[in-house]
Amino acid sequence: MNYLLAYLPDAYLKQIADYFAAEHPPFPKPGPVAVDAKTLELGKALVMKGDAVRKVPACVSCHGSAMTGMELAIPGLFGLHADAQLGAWHYGTRTTIAPDCMSHVAKLLSERDITAIATYLASLPAPADPVPVAAGSLKMPLACGSVHN
């Protein structure tokens, strides 16, 4: 894919980005929960409150209280499958611009935490209005290279 995009002019790449940004496909319905209630409750606690002892910020502190994300760099967390990308951040197979705050947070999590968070998020229905909050409206708990303050 990189090779295909490398030689396209920036104006055309912007047109492609604008096209896909305007698309609003429906979110999938939440699937069945495949973990016990205690694990699901752990996921909810980490998403909503984090873990101060381990310095794990709550997911909502970066992704917003409605978890719809923040323009332009913080994605929403709805419509994700339980096997989504949190593990990839944890193991370093997914990265972003330094300082890579998501990688930092994911490395603070155990395998059980990752399963709990991913399953809890996958169990939630999408909000009626999944629009991300405006850029700069969330005070990030960590420095993130993808967010320009």
TABEL-V842057 format. One record per residue. N is the residue number from 0. RES is the residue in three letters. PHI is phi as a letter, one per 20 degrees, with the letter a starting at -180 (999 if undefined). Layout:
{{N & RES & PHI} {N & RES & PHI}}
//
This chain:
{{0 & MET & 999} {1 & ASN & g} {2 & TYR & f} {3 & LEU & f} {4 & LEU & e} {5 & ALA & g} {6 & TYR & d} {7 & LEU & e} {8 & PRO & f} {9 & ASP & g} {10 & ALA & f} {11 & TYR & f} {12 & LEU & f} {13 & LYS & f} {14 & GLN & f} {15 & ILE & f} {16 & ALA & f} {17 & ASP & f} {18 & TYR & g} {19 & PHE & f} {20 & ALA & f} {21 & ALA & e} {22 & GLU & f} {23 & HIS & c} {24 & PRO & f} {25 & PRO & f} {26 & PHE & f} {27 & PRO & f} {28 & LYS & f} {29 & PRO & g} {30 & GLY & e} {31 & PRO & f} {32 & VAL & e} {33 & ALA & d} {34 & VAL & c} {35 & ASP & f} {36 & ALA & f} {37 & LYS & f} {38 & THR & f} {39 & LEU & f} {40 & GLU & f} {41 & LEU & f} {42 & GLY & g} {43 & LYS & f} {44 & ALA & f} {45 & LEU & f} {46 & VAL & f} {47 & MET & e} {48 & LYS & c} {49 & GLY & m} {50 & ASP & b} {51 & ALA & f} {52 & VAL & f} {53 & ARG & e} {54 & LYS & m} {55 & VAL & e} {56 & PRO & f} {57 & ALA & f} {58 & CYS & g} {59 & VAL & f} {60 & SER & f} {61 & CYS & d} {62 & HIS & e} {63 & GLY & n} {64 & SER & f} {65 & ALA & e} {66 & MET & l} {67 & THR & e} {68 & GLY & n} {69 & MET & c} {70 & GLU & g} {71 & LEU & e} {72 & ALA & d} {73 & ILE & d} {74 & PRO & f} {75 & GLY & f} {76 & LEU & d} {77 & PHE & e} {78 & GLY & m} {79 & LEU & e} {80 & HIS & e} {81 & ALA & f} {82 & ASP & e} {83 & ALA & f} {84 & GLN & e} {85 & LEU & g} {86 & GLY & f} {87 & ALA & f} {88 & TRP & f} {89 & HIS & f} {90 & TYR & e} {91 & GLY & n} {92 & THR & e} {93 & ARG & c} {94 & THR & b} {95 & THR & b} {96 & ILE & f} {97 & ALA & f} {98 & PRO & f} {99 & ASP & e} {100 & CYS & f} {101 & MET & f} {102 & SER & f} {103 & HIS & g} {104 & VAL & f} {105 & ALA & f} {106 & LYS & f} {107 & LEU & f} {108 & LEU & e} {109 & SER & e} {110 & GLU & g} {111 & ARG & f} {112 & ASP & g} {113 & ILE & f} {114 & THR & f} {115 & ALA & f} {116 & ILE & f} {117 & ALA & f} {118 & THR & f} {119 & TYR & f} {120 & LEU & f} {121 & ALA & f} {122 & SER & e} {123 & LEU & e} {124 & PRO & f} {125 & ALA & f} {126 & PRO & f} {127 & ALA & f} {128 & ASP & c} {129 & PRO & e} {130 & VAL & f} {131 & PRO & f} {132 & VAL & f} {133 & ALA & f} {134 & ALA & g} {135 & GLY & n} {136 & SER & e} {137 & LEU & d} {138 & LYS & e} {139 & MET & f} {140 & PRO & f} {141 & LEU & c} {142 & ALA & f} {143 & CYS & c} {144 & GLY & f} {145 & SER & e} {146 & VAL & d} {147 & HIS & e} {148 & ASN & e}}
//
